Amino acid sequence: MSDTHSLDTLVQALRRLPGVGVRSAQRMAFHLLQHDRDGAQLLARSLQDAVAQVRHCTLCHTFTESEVCATCRDPRRDASKLAVVETPADQAALERTAAFNGRYFVLMGKLSPLDGIGPRDIGVHKLIERALDGTVQEVILATNFTAEGEATAHVIGQTLKSRGLTVTRLARGVPAGSELEYVDLGTIAHALADRR
């Protein structure tokens, strides 16, 4: 058995993070052990606390420590508008814009038939229940513009439209402050098709 078993285990644990390879994980582990043992302890406690305390909101499925998250409990939010996002990170991005004051539903994923992820796996049935609660008037599909995100938006959109709900999709187009000659052709084509 290696006399660095704990270090090797730490490196392997850090590699579980997205975008972290062996070398990055080693640098992090060495830094924490050599220069910031207090930070390592804080990180360990924070991870344990988060795993023990954080769960899904019963209404929107985002992360929260309460049964219902602060966004769903906020009476100032427009309950008639429901934005559907793939992840809590996507919800946080929309919130940072301060342009949306409705409610959310977080899918915690996207449809990916090649990976065996279907509508049940991302909670589409819970979304339909929420959207048909009698309060929601518009569902805004804010999934990513990847192939899987588009497929997810299409399936959800068709399902909800067939039940009489107004369904909209985030617009695509040229980013603010950009010059057309440097924008990719697909973005320009979508901007032309979705012009207003």
MDAnalysis code that builds the backbone (N, CA, C; Angstrom):
import MDAnalysis as mda
import numpy as np

u = mda.Universe.empty(588, n_residues=196, atom_resindex=np.repeat(np.arange(196), 3), trajectory=True)
u.add_TopologyAttr("name", ["N", "CA", "C"] * 196)
u.add_TopologyAttr("resid", np.arange(1, 197))
u.add_TopologyAttr("resname", ["MET", "SER", "ASP", "THR", "HIS", "SER", "LEU", "ASP", "THR", "LEU", "VAL", "GLN", "ALA", "LEU", "ARG", "ARG", "LEU", "PRO", "GLY", "VAL", "GLY", "VAL", "ARG", "SER", "ALA", "GLN", "ARG", "MET", "ALA", "PHE", "HIS", "LEU", "LEU", "GLN", "HIS", "ASP", "ARG", "ASP", "GLY", "ALA", "GLN", "LEU", "LEU", "ALA", "ARG", "SER", "LEU", "GLN", "ASP", "ALA", "VAL", "ALA", "GLN", "VAL", "ARG", "HIS", "CYS", "THR", "LEU", "CYS", "HIS", "THR", "PHE", "THR", "GLU", "SER", "GLU", "VAL", "CYS", "ALA", "THR", "CYS", "ARG", "ASP", "PRO", "ARG", "ARG", "ASP", "ALA", "SER", "LYS", "LEU", "ALA", "VAL", "VAL", "GLU", "THR", "PRO", "ALA", "ASP", "GLN", "ALA", "ALA", "LEU", "GLU", "ARG", "THR", "ALA", "ALA", "PHE", "ASN", "GLY", "ARG", "TYR", "PHE", "VAL", "LEU", "MET", "GLY", "LYS", "LEU", "SER", "PRO", "LEU", "ASP", "GLY", "ILE", "GLY", "PRO", "ARG", "ASP", "ILE", "GLY", "VAL", "HIS", "LYS", "LEU", "ILE", "GLU", "ARG", "ALA", "LEU", "ASP", "GLY", "THR", "VAL", "GLN", "GLU", "VAL", "ILE", "LEU", "ALA", "THR", "ASN", "PHE", "THR", "ALA", "GLU", "GLY", "GLU", "ALA", "THR", "ALA", "HIS", "VAL", "ILE", "GLY", "GLN", "THR", "LEU", "LYS", "SER", "ARG", "GLY", "LEU", "THR", "VAL", "THR", "ARG", "LEU", "ALA", "ARG", "GLY", "VAL", "PRO", "ALA", "GLY", "SER", "GLU", "LEU", "GLU", "TYR", "VAL", "ASP", "LEU", "GLY", "THR", "ILE", "ALA", "HIS", "ALA", "LEU", "ALA", "ASP", "ARG", "ARG"])
u.atoms.positions = np.array([
    [0.845, -1.188, 0.000],
    [0.000, 0.000, 0.000],
    [0.885, 1.244, 0.000],
    [0.510, 2.251, -0.769],
    [1.274, 3.490, -0.890],
    [1.209, 4.298, 0.405],
    [2.321, 4.992, 0.696],
    [2.302, 5.853, 1.872],
    [1.684, 7.210, 1.560],
    [1.142, 7.366, 0.351],
    [0.424, 8.592, -0.024],
    [-1.027, 8.275, -0.385],
    [-1.570, 7.234, 0.227],
    [-2.942, 6.812, -0.095],
    [-3.947, 7.954, 0.077],
    [-3.850, 8.703, 1.174],
    [-4.794, 9.796, 1.419],
    [-4.659, 10.888, 0.370],
    [-3.429, 11.179, -0.025],
    [-3.191, 12.185, -1.063],
    [-3.746, 11.704, -2.400],
    [-3.491, 10.455, -2.735],
    [-4.016, 9.895, -3.990],
    [-5.540, 9.915, -4.002],
    [-6.154, 9.604, -2.868],
    [-7.620, 9.617, -2.755],
    [-8.150, 11.039, -2.937],
    [-7.463, 12.025, -2.348],
    [-7.860, 13.421, -2.510],
    [-7.785, 13.847, -3.971],
    [-6.696, 13.494, -4.631],
    [-6.536, 13.846, -6.053],
    [-7.658, 13.220, -6.869],
    [-7.970, 11.947, -6.628],
    [-9.053, 11.287, -7.370],
    [-10.403, 11.943, -7.082],
    [-10.617, 12.374, -5.835],
    [-11.871, 13.048, -5.495],
    [-11.976, 14.384, -6.224],
    [-10.886, 15.139, -6.289],
    [-10.899, 16.431, -6.980],
    [-11.106, 16.260, -8.478],
    [-10.669, 15.144, -9.031],
    [-10.852, 14.886, -10.467],
    [-12.318, 14.709, -10.833],
    [-13.176, 14.468, -9.858],
    [-14.603, 14.314, -10.138],
    [-15.248, 15.639, -10.540],
    [-14.583, 16.748, -10.237],
    [-15.121, 18.055, -10.608],
    [-15.014, 18.238, -12.117],
    [-15.991, 18.927, -12.724],
    [-15.947, 19.108, -14.183],
    [-14.734, 19.934, -14.605],
    [-14.057, 19.473, -15.644],
    [-12.926, 20.205, -16.198],
    [-11.638, 20.055, -15.416],
    [-11.608, 19.201, -14.408],
    [-10.400, 19.030, -13.598],
    [-9.740, 17.709, -13.969],
    [-8.539, 17.814, -14.513],
    [-7.757, 16.624, -14.859],
    [-6.790, 16.283, -13.743],
    [-5.932, 15.325, -14.003],
    [-4.985, 14.849, -12.999],
    [-4.073, 15.970, -12.523],
    [-3.490, 16.717, -13.447],
    [-2.528, 17.755, -13.050],
    [-3.186, 18.868, -12.238],
    [-4.366, 19.304, -12.666],
    [-5.074, 20.342, -11.908],
    [-5.443, 19.833, -10.521],
    [-5.912, 18.600, -10.454],
    [-6.281, 18.019, -9.166],
    [-5.069, 17.919, -8.248],
    [-3.923, 17.534, -8.799],
    [-2.700, 17.468, -8.000],
    [-2.300, 18.847, -7.487],
    [-2.381, 19.858, -8.366],
    [-2.031, 21.223, -7.939],
    [-2.936, 21.689, -6.804],
    [-4.229, 21.419, -6.933],
    [-5.165, 21.814, -5.874],
    [-4.834, 21.098, -4.566],
    [-4.636, 19.796, -4.654],
    [-4.348, 19.005, -3.449],
    [-3.055, 19.482, -2.793],
    [-1.992, 19.673, -3.584],
    [-0.717, 20.128, -3.032],
    [-0.854, 21.505, -2.399],
    [-1.602, 22.387, -3.067],
    [-1.789, 23.737, -2.523],
    [-2.504, 23.683, -1.169],
    [-3.602, 22.947, -1.120],
    [-4.362, 22.863, 0.126],
    [-3.534, 22.269, 1.263],
    [-2.786, 21.226, 0.963],
    [-2.013, 20.560, 2.011],
    [-0.760, 21.343, 2.415],
    [-0.184, 22.039, 1.457],
    [1.061, 22.755, 1.752],
    [0.831, 24.171, 2.261],
    [-0.146, 24.881, 1.692],
    [-0.301, 26.304, 1.977],
    [-1.594, 26.694, 2.685],
    [-2.601, 25.828, 2.669],
    [-3.905, 26.263, 3.182],
    [-4.657, 25.116, 3.846],
    [-4.101, 24.574, 4.881],
    [-4.772, 23.470, 5.594],
    [-6.080, 23.935, 6.228],
    [-6.136, 25.203, 6.672],
    [-7.398, 25.729, 7.195],
    [-8.458, 25.759, 6.091],
    [-8.033, 26.164, 4.890],
    [-8.947, 26.170, 3.750],
    [-9.405, 24.769, 3.397],
    [-8.510, 23.799, 3.528],
    [-8.880, 22.407, 3.254],
    [-9.942, 21.941, 4.243],
    [-9.761, 22.291, 5.518],
    [-10.751, 21.926, 6.533],
    [-12.091, 22.599, 6.254],
    [-12.041, 23.888, 5.890],
    [-13.270, 24.622, 5.559],
    [-13.975, 23.989, 4.368],
    [-13.207, 23.631, 3.347],
    [-13.769, 22.991, 2.165],
    [-14.426, 21.659, 2.532],
    [-13.752, 20.862, 3.344],
    [-14.295, 19.559, 3.745],
    [-15.595, 19.730, 4.528],
    [-15.603, 20.664, 5.489],
    [-16.824, 20.899, 6.282],
    [-17.955, 21.430, 5.412],
    [-17.618, 22.365, 4.512],
    [-18.639, 22.952, 3.640],
    [-19.273, 21.904, 2.740],
    [-18.459, 21.012, 2.195],
    [-18.985, 19.942, 1.352],
    [-19.887, 19.008, 2.161],
    [-19.450, 18.637, 3.347],
    [-20.274, 17.763, 4.180],
    [-21.598, 18.426, 4.536],
    [-21.536, 19.702, 4.921],
    [-22.761, 20.426, 5.269],
    [-23.707, 20.533, 4.079],
    [-23.156, 20.871, 2.919],
    [-24.002, 21.023, 1.730],
    [-24.661, 19.705, 1.355],
    [-23.901, 18.622, 1.386],
    [-24.469, 17.313, 1.033],
    [-25.566, 16.929, 2.021],
    [-25.380, 17.268, 3.284],
    [-26.373, 16.922, 4.308],
    [-27.595, 17.829, 4.280],
    [-27.435, 19.103, 3.925],
    [-28.508, 20.085, 4.078],
    [-29.254, 20.450, 2.787],
    [-28.564, 20.442, 1.669],
    [-29.161, 20.933, 0.421],
    [-30.003, 19.842, -0.224],
    [-31.204, 20.228, -0.630],
    [-32.124, 19.316, -1.301],
    [-32.832, 20.070, -2.419],
    [-33.819, 19.427, -3.020],
    [-34.563, 20.056, -4.112],
    [-35.821, 20.729, -3.576],
    [-36.113, 21.927, -4.103],
    [-37.364, 22.618, -3.799],
    [-38.518, 21.751, -4.306],
    [-39.550, 21.627, -3.508],
    [-40.685, 20.785, -3.911],
    [-41.493, 21.388, -5.056],
    [-41.341, 22.699, -5.291],
    [-42.088, 23.334, -6.379],
    [-41.283, 23.466, -7.665],
    [-40.060, 23.983, -7.558],
    [-39.303, 24.273, -8.787],
    [-38.128, 23.341, -9.015],
    [-37.748, 22.558, -8.014],
    [-36.709, 21.548, -8.142],
    [-35.291, 22.101, -8.070],
    [-35.108, 23.404, -7.748],
    [-33.766, 23.950, -7.609],
    [-33.186, 23.523, -6.272],
    [-31.953, 23.898, -6.004],
    [-31.327, 23.577, -4.724],
    [-31.785, 24.549, -3.646],
    [-32.060, 24.023, -2.466],
    [-32.472, 24.831, -1.327],
    [-32.227, 24.037, -0.048],
    [-32.209, 24.732, 1.067],
    [-32.139, 24.046, 2.353],
    [-33.525, 23.937, 2.978],
    [-34.507, 24.599, 2.376],
    [-35.891, 24.565, 2.858],
    [-36.707, 23.647, 1.965],
    [-37.916, 23.353, 2.396],
    [-38.789, 22.544, 1.548],
    [-39.133, 23.293, 0.268],
    [-39.383, 24.610, 0.407],
    [-39.681, 25.465, -0.743],
    [-38.635, 26.582, -0.758],
    [-38.042, 26.834, -1.911],
    [-36.953, 27.814, -2.016],
    [-37.467, 29.251, -1.852],
    [-36.538, 30.165, -1.637],
    [-36.880, 31.577, -1.426],
    [-37.563, 32.182, -2.646],
    [-37.163, 31.790, -3.845],
    [-37.774, 32.336, -5.064],
    [-39.237, 31.927, -5.152],
    [-39.538, 30.670, -4.875],
    [-40.929, 30.202, -4.936],
    [-41.778, 30.806, -3.825],
    [-41.164, 31.140, -2.701],
    [-41.914, 31.731, -1.573],
    [-42.129, 33.232, -1.740],
    [-41.382, 33.882, -2.615],
    [-41.422, 35.336, -2.751],
    [-42.737, 35.783, -3.396],
    [-43.610, 36.475, -2.643],
    [-44.910, 36.888, -3.185],
    [-44.800, 37.983, -4.250],
    [-43.635, 38.622, -4.364],
    [-43.460, 39.684, -5.369],
    [-43.160, 39.122, -6.756],
    [-42.889, 37.827, -6.842],
    [-42.586, 37.221, -8.141],
    [-43.883, 36.969, -8.896],
    [-43.823, 37.097, -10.218],
    [-44.980, 36.901, -11.087],
    [-45.209, 35.407, -11.304],
    [-46.184, 34.856, -10.620],
    [-46.457, 33.414, -10.682],
    [-47.078, 32.995, -12.007],
    [-47.471, 33.949, -12.846],
    [-48.073, 33.592, -14.134],
    [-47.021, 33.253, -15.188],
    [-45.762, 33.566, -14.906],
    [-44.669, 33.273, -15.845],
    [-43.743, 32.239, -15.225],
    [-43.469, 31.177, -15.984],
    [-42.633, 30.086, -15.499],
    [-41.501, 29.838, -16.501],
    [-40.270, 30.102, -16.082],
    [-39.103, 29.855, -16.939],
    [-38.568, 28.457, -16.658],
    [-38.373, 27.681, -17.705],
    [-37.836, 26.327, -17.585],
    [-36.369, 26.364, -17.961],
    [-35.511, 25.962, -17.017],
    [-34.067, 25.944, -17.234],
    [-33.539, 24.539, -16.979],
    [-32.323, 24.282, -17.455],
    [-31.730, 22.954, -17.291],
    [-31.123, 22.752, -15.909],
    [-30.468, 23.775, -15.364],
    [-29.707, 23.602, -14.125],
    [-29.877, 24.804, -13.199],
    [-29.546, 24.641, -11.917],
    [-29.535, 25.793, -11.018],
    [-28.563, 26.888, -11.487],
    [-27.495, 26.516, -12.154],
    [-26.555, 27.512, -12.681],
    [-27.226, 28.368, -13.755],
    [-28.071, 27.761, -14.580],
    [-28.813, 28.513, -15.591],
    [-29.814, 29.453, -14.919],
    [-30.461, 28.986, -13.859],
    [-31.385, 29.837, -13.104],
    [-30.631, 31.036, -12.527],
    [-29.465, 30.786, -11.960],
    [-28.662, 31.869, -11.377],
    [-28.262, 32.878, -12.453],
    [-27.948, 32.405, -13.652],
    [-27.584, 33.313, -14.744],
    [-28.761, 34.212, -15.108],
    [-29.961, 33.642, -15.203],
    [-31.144, 34.460, -15.500],
    [-31.404, 35.461, -14.376],
    [-31.232, 35.034, -13.148],
    [-31.452, 35.926, -12.007],
    [-30.480, 37.109, -12.021],
    [-29.231, 36.868, -12.422],
    [-28.234, 37.952, -12.454],
    [-28.605, 39.053, -13.432],
    [-29.407, 38.732, -14.442],
    [-29.804, 39.757, -15.408],
    [-30.798, 40.741, -14.806],
    [-31.515, 40.333, -13.774],
    [-32.583, 41.131, -13.147],
    [-33.671, 41.505, -14.164],
    [-33.770, 40.743, -15.248],
    [-34.753, 41.020, -16.293],
    [-35.983, 40.121, -16.191],
    [-35.926, 39.108, -15.335],
    [-37.044, 38.171, -15.215],
    [-37.507, 38.144, -13.764],
    [-38.806, 38.353, -13.566],
    [-39.353, 38.381, -12.215],
    [-40.426, 37.318, -12.018],
    [-40.360, 36.264, -12.819],
    [-41.329, 35.181, -12.677],
    [-40.793, 34.072, -11.797],
    [-41.340, 32.896, -11.989],
    [-40.924, 31.713, -11.234],
    [-40.141, 30.788, -12.165],
    [-39.583, 29.730, -11.599],
    [-38.731, 28.813, -12.366],
    [-39.170, 27.370, -12.181],
    [-38.745, 26.545, -13.130],
    [-38.724, 25.106, -12.965],
    [-37.372, 24.635, -13.488],
    [-36.617, 23.952, -12.626],
    [-35.274, 23.485, -12.970],
    [-35.340, 21.994, -13.286],
    [-35.006, 21.649, -14.516],
    [-35.103, 20.261, -14.965],
    [-34.015, 19.363, -14.370],
    [-32.905, 19.930, -13.987],
    [-31.732, 19.171, -13.515],
    [-31.208, 18.253, -14.609],
    [-31.270, 18.743, -15.835],
    [-30.733, 17.975, -16.954],
    [-31.427, 18.338, -18.245],
    [-31.177, 17.520, -19.240],
    [-31.771, 17.710, -20.568],
    [-31.972, 16.344, -21.191],
    [-32.857, 16.271, -22.144],
    [-33.091, 15.009, -22.837],
    [-31.834, 14.609, -23.596],
    [-31.478, 13.353, -23.501],
    [-30.310, 12.834, -24.214],
    [-30.520, 11.342, -24.456],
    [-31.261, 11.001, -25.515],
    [-31.573, 9.596, -25.782],
    [-30.326, 8.713, -25.884],
    [-29.230, 9.257, -26.401],
    [-28.009, 8.452, -26.523],
    [-27.453, 8.060, -25.161],
    [-27.717, 8.892, -24.149],
    [-27.266, 8.589, -22.789],
    [-28.370, 7.941, -21.962],
    [-29.509, 7.637, -22.596],
    [-30.618, 7.001, -21.896],
    [-31.395, 7.940, -20.997],
    [-31.326, 9.260, -21.257],
    [-32.042, 10.239, -20.431],
    [-33.298, 10.674, -21.178],
    [-34.431, 10.282, -20.640],
    [-35.721, 10.604, -21.246],
    [-36.513, 11.589, -20.407],
    [-37.743, 11.893, -20.801],
    [-38.577, 12.863, -20.092],
    [-38.774, 12.552, -18.609],
    [-38.906, 11.286, -18.246],
    [-39.086, 10.932, -16.825],
    [-37.855, 11.282, -16.001],
    [-36.681, 11.138, -16.612],
    [-35.431, 11.359, -15.885],
    [-35.204, 12.823, -15.522],
    [-35.820, 13.737, -16.258],
    [-35.623, 15.161, -15.970],
    [-36.878, 15.813, -15.383],
    [-37.845, 15.005, -15.007],
    [-39.004, 15.525, -14.283],
    [-40.016, 16.275, -15.122],
    [-40.184, 15.890, -16.378],
    [-41.141, 16.585, -17.236],
    [-42.564, 16.462, -16.676],
    [-42.906, 15.328, -16.067],
    [-44.254, 15.175, -15.495],
    [-44.493, 16.187, -14.375],
    [-43.467, 16.463, -13.541],
    [-43.612, 17.467, -12.480],
    [-43.763, 18.863, -13.074],
    [-43.037, 19.115, -14.172],
    [-43.146, 20.402, -14.864],
    [-44.565, 20.588, -15.390],
    [-45.127, 19.562, -15.991],
    [-46.487, 19.661, -16.539],
    [-47.486, 19.945, -15.421],
    [-47.342, 19.244, -14.296],
    [-48.217, 19.510, -13.146],
    [-48.110, 20.968, -12.713],
    [-46.896, 21.454, -12.613],
    [-46.668, 22.842, -12.176],
    [-47.252, 23.828, -13.189],
    [-47.026, 23.567, -14.465],
    [-47.498, 24.484, -15.503],
    [-49.018, 24.513, -15.598],
    [-49.663, 23.414, -15.224],
    [-51.120, 23.329, -15.315],
    [-51.798, 23.607, -13.973],
    [-51.118, 24.346, -13.090],
    [-51.670, 24.596, -11.748],
    [-52.779, 25.649, -11.729],
    [-53.084, 26.242, -12.887],
    [-54.136, 27.246, -12.957],
    [-53.628, 28.664, -12.803],
    [-52.394, 28.828, -12.379],
    [-51.797, 30.155, -12.201],
    [-50.884, 30.517, -13.371],
    [-50.130, 29.547, -13.850],
    [-49.165, 29.784, -14.932],
    [-49.911, 30.079, -16.232],
    [-49.529, 31.193, -16.871],
    [-50.126, 31.559, -18.157],
    [-49.130, 31.440, -19.302],
    [-47.839, 31.602, -18.985],
    [-46.806, 31.512, -20.017],
    [-45.638, 30.691, -19.487],
    [-45.205, 29.734, -20.296],
    [-44.002, 28.958, -19.983],
    [-42.918, 29.408, -20.947],
    [-41.806, 29.867, -20.382],
    [-40.678, 30.355, -21.176],
    [-39.616, 29.264, -21.186],
    [-39.349, 28.712, -22.352],
    [-38.354, 27.657, -22.467],
    [-36.975, 28.301, -22.564],
    [-36.207, 28.163, -21.492],
    [-34.886, 28.784, -21.401],
    [-33.803, 27.720, -21.314],
    [-33.999, 26.632, -22.055],
    [-32.964, 25.603, -22.123],
    [-31.849, 26.097, -23.029],
    [-30.705, 25.443, -22.941],
    [-29.546, 25.864, -23.728],
    [-29.768, 25.611, -25.216],
    [-28.978, 26.292, -26.029],
    [-29.112, 26.163, -27.478],
    [-28.175, 25.100, -28.035],
    [-28.066, 23.985, -27.313],
    [-27.352, 22.804, -27.793],
    [-28.374, 21.890, -28.463],
    [-27.908, 20.837, -29.117],
    [-28.845, 19.899, -29.746],
    [-29.791, 19.303, -28.700],
    [-29.228, 18.920, -27.548],
    [-30.063, 18.332, -26.499],
    [-31.016, 19.361, -25.902],
    [-30.536, 20.590, -25.702],
    [-31.378, 21.654, -25.167],
    [-32.522, 21.995, -26.105],
    [-32.225, 22.009, -27.387],
    [-33.270, 22.272, -28.393],
    [-34.304, 21.151, -28.405],
    [-33.833, 19.903, -28.336],
    [-34.760, 18.762, -28.315],
    [-35.629, 18.809, -27.057],
    [-35.022, 19.161, -25.936],
    [-35.763, 19.264, -24.679],
    [-36.837, 20.338, -24.791],
    [-36.463, 21.501, -25.324],
    [-37.426, 22.595, -25.499],
    [-38.553, 22.180, -26.437],
    [-38.219, 21.477, -27.499],
    [-39.232, 21.052, -28.473],
    [-40.250, 20.100, -27.824],
    [-39.752, 19.089, -27.128],
    [-40.653, 18.103, -26.505],
    [-41.549, 18.771, -25.469],
    [-40.948, 19.587, -24.612],
    [-41.734, 20.266, -23.574],
    [-42.722, 21.240, -24.213],
    [-42.262, 21.990, -25.205],
    [-43.121, 22.958, -25.878],
    [-44.330, 22.312, -26.519],
    [-44.113, 21.217, -27.236],
    [-45.225, 20.525, -27.893],
    [-46.213, 19.971, -26.864],
    [-45.682, 19.425, -25.783],
    [-46.545, 18.859, -24.737],
    [-47.408, 19.937, -24.096],
    [-46.804, 21.063, -23.761],
    [-47.547, 22.129, -23.082],
    [-48.502, 22.864, -24.024],
    [-48.088, 23.063, -25.274],
    [-48.977, 23.720, -26.246],
    [-50.226, 22.878, -26.474],
    [-50.051, 21.548, -26.496],
    [-51.207, 20.671, -26.727],
    [-52.198, 20.739, -25.566],
    [-51.768, 21.285, -24.444],
    [-52.649, 21.437, -23.281],
    [-53.137, 22.864, -23.127],
    [-52.920, 23.687, -24.163],
    [-53.493, 25.025, -24.194],
    [-52.673, 26.120, -23.534],
    [-51.444, 25.854, -23.167],
    [-50.613, 26.889, -22.537],
    [-49.860, 27.702, -23.580],
    [-49.585, 28.948, -23.253],
    [-48.727, 29.772, -24.099],
    [-47.287, 29.401, -23.799],
    [-46.554, 29.034, -24.836],
    [-45.163, 28.622, -24.674],
    [-44.301, 29.509, -25.556],
    [-43.239, 30.099, -24.951],
    [-42.297, 30.918, -25.704],
    [-40.901, 30.350, -25.509],
    [-39.985, 30.767, -26.367],
    [-38.592, 30.293, -26.323],
    [-37.695, 31.514, -26.252],
    [-36.600, 31.423, -25.493],
    [-35.631, 32.514, -25.483],
    [-35.218, 32.836, -26.909],
    [-35.036, 34.112, -27.196],
    [-34.601, 34.518, -28.530],
    [-33.108, 34.250, -28.691],
    [-32.709, 34.033, -29.932],
    [-31.296, 33.871, -30.264],
    [-30.914, 35.019, -31.156],
    [-29.675, 35.453, -31.054],
    [-29.266, 36.518, -31.947],
    [-27.862, 36.995, -31.700],
    [-27.558, 38.116, -32.323],
    [-26.229, 38.703, -32.253],
    [-26.032, 39.299, -30.861],
    [-24.928, 38.958, -30.190],
    [-24.676, 39.501, -28.853],
    [-24.525, 41.027, -28.885],
    [-24.993, 41.693, -27.845],
    [-24.857, 43.148, -27.749],
    [-23.384, 43.523, -27.771],
    [-23.055, 44.575, -28.526],
    [-21.685, 45.067, -28.588],
    [-20.790, 44.328, -29.562],
    [-21.343, 43.353, -30.297],
    [-20.495, 42.594, -31.216],
    [-20.557, 43.174, -32.621],
    [-19.564, 42.817, -33.422],
    [-19.512, 43.228, -34.826],
    [-19.856, 42.026, -35.690],
    [-20.724, 42.231, -36.683],
    [-21.232, 41.129, -37.497],
    [-20.132, 40.288, -38.126],
    [-19.049, 40.919, -38.570],
    [-18.017, 40.148, -39.263],
    [-17.365, 39.104, -38.361],
    [-17.489, 39.245, -37.028],
    [-16.869, 38.309, -36.097],
    [-17.855, 37.332, -35.467],
    [-19.137, 37.444, -35.824],
    [-20.165, 36.564, -35.272],
    [-20.293, 35.335, -36.171],
    [-20.456, 34.142, -35.550],
    [-20.562, 32.928, -36.362],
    [-21.823, 32.958, -37.223],
    [-21.767, 32.250, -38.340],
    [-22.844, 32.288, -39.330],
    [-24.164, 31.747, -38.790],
    [-24.114, 30.716, -37.937],
    [-25.344, 30.167, -37.360],
    [-26.074, 31.195, -36.515],
    [-25.321, 31.975, -35.739],
    [-25.935, 33.009, -34.901],
    [-26.571, 34.089, -35.765],
    [-25.884, 34.493, -36.818],
    [-26.432, 35.515, -37.729],
    [-27.707, 34.994, -38.398],
    [-27.688, 33.727, -38.831],
    [-28.865, 33.144, -39.485],
    [-30.063, 33.122, -38.523],
    [-29.818, 32.721, -37.265],
    [-30.914, 32.708, -36.288],
    [-31.401, 34.119, -35.983],
    [-30.486, 35.074, -35.931],
    [-30.880, 36.453, -35.669],
    [-31.763, 36.995, -36.793],
    [-31.445, 36.636, -38.024],
    [-32.271, 37.052, -39.155],
    [-33.649, 36.395, -39.076],
    [-33.675, 35.095, -38.786],
    [-34.952, 34.376, -38.735],
    [-35.827, 34.867, -37.581],
    [-35.214, 35.225, -36.473],
    [-35.968, 35.650, -35.281],
    [-36.056, 37.161, -35.129],
    [-35.800, 37.899, -36.215],
    [-35.799, 39.366, -36.115],
    [-37.177, 39.881, -35.715],
    [-37.184, 41.066, -35.108],
    [-38.473, 41.643, -34.718],
    [-38.608, 43.034, -35.277],
])
